[in-house]
Amino acid sequence: MPVLRSNHLPTQHPGVVFKRYYLDRHNIKLTDAAKTLDIETYHLNNFINGEVTVTYPLATKLESVTGISSSFWLNLQKSHNSSIDSSM
């Protein structure tokens, strides 16, 4: 089923997407994911809570774990930032 996105709603933060569609779906613990991504647990926690943006290094780590391109993660962050900027 295709996902339709409205231009009227803000795009979800990439961390929320990562949590919902990767961690939750595969029942992966935060600490285990942080080890796999080779980042600190607090950094991953801040990311999934929308407090940390996707950088190129993080995007490449997300790609290696999820199989979803780093471009996707970076573009999702860009879309999220644009939706926030336009709502202000």
C-alpha positions in Angstrom: 0.0 0.0 0.0 1.6 3.3 -1.0 2.0 6.0 1.6 0.6 9.4 0.7 2.1 12.5 2.2 0.1 15.7 2.6 1.8 19.0 2.0 -0.2 20.3 5.0 1.4 18.0 7.6 5.0 18.2 8.7 7.3 15.4 7.6 8.3 13.1 10.4 11.8 13.4 11.8 14.1 10.7 10.5 14.7 9.4 14.0 11.0 8.8 14.5 10.9 6.9 11.2 14.0 4.8 12.2 12.4 3.9 15.5 9.0 3.0 14.1 10.0 1.2 11.0 13.2 -0.4 12.1 13.7 -0.7 15.9 10.0 -1.3 16.8 9.3 -3.5 13.7 12.3 -5.7 14.4 12.0 -5.5 18.2 15.6 -4.2 18.5 16.7 -2.6 21.7 18.1 0.9 21.7 21.4 -0.2 23.2 21.8 -3.0 20.7 21.1 -0.6 17.8 23.6 1.9 19.1 26.3 -0.8 19.3 25.5 -1.9 15.7 25.6 1.7 14.5 28.8 2.4 16.5 27.3 5.4 18.2 26.6 6.3 21.9 23.2 5.2 23.2 22.4 8.7 24.3 23.1 10.0 20.8 20.7 7.4 19.3 18.1 8.2 21.9 18.3 11.9 21.1 18.1 11.0 17.4 14.9 8.9 17.7 13.4 11.7 19.9 14.0 14.2 17.1 16.7 16.1 19.0 19.6 15.3 16.6 19.6 15.8 12.9 20.9 13.3 10.3 24.4 14.0 9.3 26.2 12.3 6.4 28.1 10.0 8.8 24.9 9.0 10.6 23.1 8.5 7.3 25.8 6.1 6.1 25.5 4.2 9.3 21.8 4.0 9.0 22.2 2.8 5.5 24.5 0.0 6.5 22.0 -1.2 9.1 18.7 -0.7 7.4 19.7 -1.1 3.7 17.9 2.2 3.0 20.1 4.6 1.2 21.9 7.4 3.0 20.3 9.8 0.5 16.9 8.8 1.8 17.8 9.7 5.3 19.4 13.0 4.3 16.4 13.9 2.1 14.0 13.0 4.9 15.9 15.3 7.2 15.8 18.1 4.6 12.1 17.6 4.1 11.5 17.6 7.9 13.5 20.8 8.3 11.6 22.5 5.4 8.2 21.5 6.9 9.2 23.0 10.2 10.5 26.2 8.5 7.4 26.7 6.5 5.1 26.2 9.5 6.7 29.1 11.4 
